[in-house]
Amino acid sequence: MANVVVVGAQWGDEGKGKIVDWLSERADIIARFQGGHNAGHTLVIDGKVYKLNALPSGVVRGGKLSVIGNGVVLDPWHLVTEIETIRGQGVDISADTLMIAENTPLILPIHGELDRAREEAASKGTKIGTTGRGIGPAYEDKVGRRSVRVADLADPATLEARVDRALQHHDPLRKGLGIAPVDRDALLQQLKDIAPDILQFAAPVWKVLNEERRAGKRILFEGAQGALLDIDFGTYPFVTSSNVIAGQAATGVGIGPGSINYVLGIVKAYTTRVGEGPFPAELQDADGQRLGERGREFGTVTGRQRRCGWFDAVLVRQTCATSGMNGIALTKLDVLDGFETLKICVGYDLDGMRLDHLPTAADHQARCTPIYEEMPGWSESTEGARSWADLPANAIKYVRRVEELIDCPVALLSTSPEREDTILVTDPFAD
């Protein structure tokens, strides 16, 4: 049976939540493989809105197993609150429907405090634009071998040793930033109090998923953020603290890369970005404002207004390559309705030299200016279209041109936040 990885192909906010929810109907298991609760997924199902941060998008679908993999960093207090919120909307969440990898690192209160203190101390131009939720510092502790992990909650002695090791690093760091030392006993008590709520979901995810895969179950791997925020291949240093590209799906749950059969990239029909960092195709004019208003471009987690620009084919072609995408889901096509002329970025000018990719050096990225190709727009509405026959001719031409420029076919086309308003071209789960 086919297993599918879903990744954002831009800077996040591409509409992954809806697409993952749409695909989850075809899957048996939905697994989050990276990121933290800084990622926000909004689902609209039968008119009811669900906002998820830590939970996999498939959790709102009955009869599915949702998995939080070891590639995620998990805030246990946020997770418990989110579970209660979603339960309050009538969704059943139990150990039968949710599983957390035993080796998942935890986000502690000290991580959020450090995250916010660093951002406040940063000078203008060096701020990363983090959500302040502790994701970066938690990943630092993971690679520094001082994380508290889910399994540690089960043994008080181990938990104390893990906390002590973490504080050996954090207390001197906090002193340098002018933050009070950590109250060790209070932190330990918080962890002991939350332990039963988390341990009920703990399991050897790598073992379970490999067994389920051999039994023929379909697995949907869900990523957070977007490939341009990848710690290695994103617009560094204005990136997230984990690998976002599709290759991380295998590592982030403990399953072999040969188990991935299809990689689906989620791509907006235009481009947006939240926070700091380069954005060659950004619009600072009426067209940019119009895209933001029509697309309701405000972050699910932060509420911050997203920066908007025309579709950047250079960036998406690059992320299609680094994630090995087999197809894309093109979202928010309806936001382009009514534009007389549309532009697509097809290259960059860097000091008089034309580039067909985004350079690695940050100063080069900042100096890149877009080279545009113009296409006629359409006056008809595409909102709610469910077949190619419902689309204006110029909308179809736009989609086809996008496919050519990014060298990757459109597998799905989304024309509204409603899951039913989706045009299926290629089923990623097809055997």
C-alpha positions in Angstrom: 0.0 0.0 0.0 1.2 3.5 -0.7 2.5 5.8 2.0 2.5 9.5 1.5 4.5 12.5 2.8 2.9 15.9 2.9 5.2 18.9 3.1 4.8 22.7 2.6 6.7 23.8 -0.4 7.0 27.5 0.5 7.4 29.3 3.9 4.5 27.5 5.5 0.8 28.5 5.7 0.1 26.8 2.4 -3.1 25.1 3.5 -1.6 21.7 4.7 -4.3 21.2 7.3 -7.1 21.0 4.7 -5.1 18.8 2.3 -3.9 16.4 5.1 -7.5 16.2 6.4 -8.7 15.5 2.8 -6.1 12.8 2.4 -6.6 11.3 5.8 -9.8 9.8 4.6 -7.7 7.5 2.5 -5.1 6.8 5.2 -5.1 4.5 8.2 -2.5 6.4 10.2 -1.5 10.1 10.3 1.9 10.8 11.7 3.5 14.2 12.6 7.3 13.9 12.0 8.8 17.3 12.9 8.2 20.8 14.4 6.3 21.8 17.5 3.2 23.7 18.4 4.4 26.8 16.6 2.7 25.3 13.5 -1.0 26.0 13.1 -3.4 24.0 11.0 -6.9 25.1 10.5 -9.5 22.6 9.4 -13.1 23.4 8.3 -15.3 20.3 8.4 -19.1 20.6 7.9 -18.9 24.2 8.8 -17.0 23.6 12.1 -13.5 25.1 12.5 -10.8 23.1 14.3 -7.4 24.8 15.1 -4.6 22.4 15.7 -1.0 23.1 16.8 0.5 20.0 18.4 -2.0 17.3 17.3 -1.8 15.7 13.9 -4.5 16.9 11.5 -6.0 13.4 11.2 -7.1 13.4 14.8 -10.5 14.9 13.9 -11.3 11.9 11.7 -12.8 8.9 13.5 -11.2 5.5 13.1 -7.7 6.8 12.4 -4.5 6.5 14.5 -2.7 9.8 15.0 0.9 9.7 15.8 3.3 12.3 17.2 6.8 11.2 16.2 10.2 11.6 17.8 11.1 14.3 15.3 8.6 16.6 17.0 9.4 18.6 20.1 6.4 18.5 22.4 5.0 20.9 25.0 3.1 18.5 27.3 1.0 21.3 28.9 0.0 22.7 25.6 -0.9 19.2 24.3 -3.2 18.5 27.3 -4.9 21.8 26.8 -5.3 21.2 23.1 -6.7 17.8 23.6 -9.3 19.1 26.0 -10.3 21.8 23.6 -10.7 19.4 20.7 -12.6 16.9 22.9 -14.9 19.8 23.7 -15.7 20.0 20.0 -16.9 16.4 20.1 -13.7 14.6 19.0 -12.8 11.4 20.7 -9.1 11.4 21.7 -7.8 8.4 23.6 -4.8 6.0 23.7 -6.6 4.1 20.9 -6.5 7.2 18.6 -3.4 9.0 19.7 0.2 7.8 20.1 3.3 9.7 21.2 6.8 8.3 20.5 8.6 7.5 23.8 11.7 9.2 22.5 10.0 12.5 21.8 11.8 15.5 23.4 9.8 17.8 25.7 9.5 21.5 25.5 9.9 22.8 29.1 8.8 26.2 30.4 12.5 27.2 30.5 12.7 26.8 26.7 10.0 29.3 26.1 11.5 31.8 28.6 14.9 31.5 26.8 13.3 31.8 23.4 11.5 35.0 24.3 14.5 36.5 26.1 16.8 36.0 23.1 14.3 37.5 20.7 13.9 40.5 22.9 17.6 41.0 23.3 18.3 40.7 19.6 18.9 43.9 17.7 16.8 45.0 14.8 17.7 43.0 11.7 18.8 40.0 13.7 15.5 39.0 15.1 14.4 35.6 13.7 10.7 36.2 14.3 10.1 33.1 16.4 6.7 32.4 18.1 8.5 32.4 21.4 7.2 29.0 22.3 10.5 27.3 23.0 10.8 25.2 19.9 14.4 26.3 19.0 15.8 25.9 22.5 14.1 22.4 22.8 15.8 21.3 19.6 19.1 22.7 20.9 18.8 20.5 24.0 18.0 17.5 21.9 21.2 17.7 19.8 23.1 18.7 23.0 22.0 15.4 24.6 20.3 17.1 27.6 16.6 16.7 26.7 13.9 15.4 28.9 12.0 12.9 26.8 8.6 11.3 27.2 10.0 8.0 28.5 11.9 9.9 31.3 8.5 10.9 32.8 8.0 7.3 33.9 11.0 7.1 36.3 11.5 9.8 39.0 15.2 9.1 39.4 15.9 9.4 35.6 13.7 12.5 35.4 15.7 14.2 38.1 19.0 13.4 36.5 17.7 14.7 33.1 16.5 17.9 34.6 19.8 18.4 36.5 21.8 18.0 33.3 19.6 20.5 31.5 20.0 23.1 34.3 23.8 22.8 34.2 23.4 24.4 30.7 20.5 26.7 31.2 21.2 28.4 34.5 24.5 30.0 33.3 22.8 30.9 30.1 19.9 32.5 31.9 22.3 34.5 34.2 23.9 36.0 31.1 20.5 37.1 29.8 19.4 38.5 33.2 16.8 35.8 33.8 16.4 34.3 37.3 17.7 30.8 38.0 15.3 27.9 37.4 13.3 26.7 40.4 14.4 23.0 40.1 11.9 21.6 42.5 9.0 23.4 41.0 10.0 22.3 37.5 10.3 18.7 38.7 6.9 18.9 40.3 5.3 20.3 37.1 6.7 17.4 35.2 5.6 14.8 37.7 2.1 16.3 37.7 1.8 16.2 33.9 3.4 12.7 33.5 0.2 10.6 33.8 -1.5 12.7 31.1 1.3 12.1 28.7 2.4 8.6 29.5 -1.0 7.1 28.7 -0.3 7.9 25.0 3.4 6.8 25.0 4.5 3.9 22.8 7.5 2.7 20.7 6.2 4.4 17.6 9.0 3.1 15.3 8.0 -0.5 16.2 4.2 0.1 15.8 4.6 1.9 12.4 6.9 -0.7 11.0 4.5 -3.5 12.0 1.5 -1.6 10.6 3.3 -0.9 7.4 4.1 -4.6 6.9 0.4 -5.3 7.6 -0.5 -3.1 4.6 -1.8 0.0 6.4 -1.5 3.3 4.7 0.5 6.0 6.5 0.2 9.7 5.9 3.2 11.7 7.1 2.4 15.2 8.0 5.0 18.0 8.2 4.8 21.4 9.7 6.0 24.8 8.4 7.4 24.8 4.9 10.5 23.7 3.1 11.9 27.2 2.8 12.1 27.2 6.7 14.2 24.0 6.7 17.2 24.3 9.0 19.6 23.2 6.1 17.8 24.3 2.9 15.7 27.2 4.0 16.5 31.0 4.1 19.0 30.6 7.0 19.1 32.0 9.7 15.5 33.0 9.3 14.3 29.4 9.5 12.8 26.9 12.0 15.0 24.6 14.1 14.2 21.3 12.4 14.4 19.7 9.0 11.2 20.3 7.2 11.9 18.6 3.8 10.4 15.1 3.0 13.5 13.2 4.0 12.8 14.0 7.6 9.6 12.0 7.5 11.5 8.7 7.8 13.9 9.9 10.6 11.1 11.7 12.5 9.1 8.5 13.2 11.7 5.7 12.8 10.7 4.2 9.5 12.9 3.4 6.5 13.1 5.9 3.6 12.1 3.1 1.2 8.7 3.1 2.9 7.8 6.5 1.4 6.0 6.0 -1.9 4.8 9.6 -2.8 5.8 13.1 -1.7 3.1 15.7 -2.1 4.1 19.4 -1.8 1.5 22.0 -0.7 1.8 25.2 -2.7 -0.2 28.4 -2.6 -1.1 30.0 -6.0 0.8 33.0 -4.7 3.5 33.4 -2.0 3.3 34.4 1.6 5.7 34.6 4.5 5.4 35.4 8.3 8.2 37.1 10.1 11.7 38.2 9.1 13.9 37.1 6.2 14.3 37.5 2.5 11.3 37.4 0.2 12.3 38.4 -3.4 8.7 38.5 -4.8 7.2 40.4 -1.9 4.7 43.1 -2.9 4.5 46.4 -1.0 1.7 47.7 -3.2 -2.1 47.5 -3.7 -1.8 44.1 -5.3 0.0 42.7 -2.2 -2.6 44.2 0.1 -5.4 42.7 -2.1 -3.8 39.2 -1.9 -3.6 39.5 1.9 -7.2 40.7 2.3 -8.7 38.1 -0.1 -6.6 35.3 1.3 -7.2 36.3 4.9 -3.5 36.1 5.5 -3.1 36.1 9.2 -1.1 33.5 11.1 -3.1 30.7 12.9 -0.6 30.8 15.8 0.6 34.3 16.0 -2.2 36.3 14.4 0.5 38.3 12.6 -0.3 39.5 9.1 1.6 37.6 6.4 3.7 39.2 3.8 2.3 38.6 0.3 3.7 38.4 -3.2 3.3 36.8 -6.6 3.9 33.1 -7.2 7.7 32.4 -7.0 8.3 29.5 -9.4 12.1 29.6 -8.6 11.6 28.8 -5.0 9.0 26.1 -5.5 11.1 24.4 -8.2 13.9 24.4 -5.7 11.8 22.9 -2.9 10.3 20.3 -5.3 13.9 19.1 -5.9 15.1 19.1 -2.3 12.0 17.1 -1.2 11.8 14.9 -4.3 8.1 15.9 -4.8 6.0 13.6 -7.0 3.2 16.2 -7.3 1.8 19.3 -5.7 -1.5 20.4 -4.3 -2.1 23.9 -5.5 -4.2 25.9 -3.0 -6.0 29.2 -2.8 -6.4 29.5 -6.6 -9.6 31.4 -5.9 -7.7 34.3 -4.3 -6.4 35.2 -7.7 -10.0 35.7 -9.1 -10.5 39.2 -10.5 -6.9 40.2 -11.2 -6.6 41.5 -14.7 -2.9 40.6 -14.9 -1.0 38.0 -12.9 2.8 37.7 -12.5 5.0 34.7 -11.9 8.6 35.1 -10.7 10.7 33.0 -13.1 14.2 34.1 -12.1 16.3 36.5 -10.0 18.5 39.4 -10.9 21.6 39.5 -8.6 23.8 42.5 -9.4 23.1 42.1 -13.1 23.4 38.3 -13.2 20.4 36.2 -13.8 19.9 33.2 -11.4 17.6 30.2 -11.7 17.8 29.4 -8.0 17.9 31.2 -4.6 21.6 31.6 -3.6 22.7 30.3 -0.2 24.5 33.4 1.1 22.1 35.6 3.1 23.4 38.8 1.7 22.9 37.5 -1.9 19.4 36.4 -1.0 18.6 39.9 0.3 19.9 41.5 -3.0 17.9 39.3 -5.3 15.2 41.0 -7.3 12.5 39.1 -9.1 12.2 38.6 -12.9 8.6 38.3 -13.8 6.5 36.7 -16.5 3.0 38.1 -17.0 -0.1 36.2 -17.7 -3.7 37.3 -18.3 -6.0 36.9 -15.3 -9.7 35.9 -15.2 -12.8 37.7 -14.0 -14.9 34.5 -13.3 -15.0 32.9 -9.9 -13.1 29.7 -9.2 -14.2 29.5 -5.6 -15.7 26.1 -4.9 -14.8 24.6 -8.3 -14.7 20.8 -8.1 -13.7 19.9 -11.7 -11.5 21.3 -14.5 -14.7 22.1 -16.4 -15.6 24.6 -13.6 -12.4 26.6 -14.2 -12.0 29.6 -16.5 -9.6 29.0 -19.5 -7.1 31.4 -18.1 -7.1 29.8 -14.7 -6.2 26.5 -16.4 -3.5 28.1 -18.4 -2.1 29.6 -15.1 -2.0 26.2 -13.5 -0.4 24.6 -16.5 2.3 27.3 -16.6 3.0 26.7 -12.9 3.5 23.0 -13.6 6.0 23.8 -16.4 8.0 26.3 -14.4 8.4 24.1 -11.3 8.9 20.9 -13.2 6.3 19.1 -11.1 2.7 18.1 -11.9 -0.4 19.3 -10.0 -2.0 16.3 -8.2 -4.7 18.3 -6.4 -6.2 21.7 -6.8 -7.9 23.4 -3.8 -10.5 26.2 -4.5 -11.8 27.0 -1.0 -11.1 26.1 2.7 -13.9 23.4 2.5 -12.5 20.0 2.0 -15.0 19.0 -0.7 -13.8 21.9 -2.9 -10.9 19.9 -4.2 -10.1 18.8 -7.8 -8.3 15.5 -7.8 -5.9 14.9 -10.7 -3.7 12.1 -9.2 -4.4 10.2 -6.1 -1.2 10.1 -4.1 -2.4 6.9 -2.4 -2.9 5.1 -5.7 -0.9 1.8 -5.7 
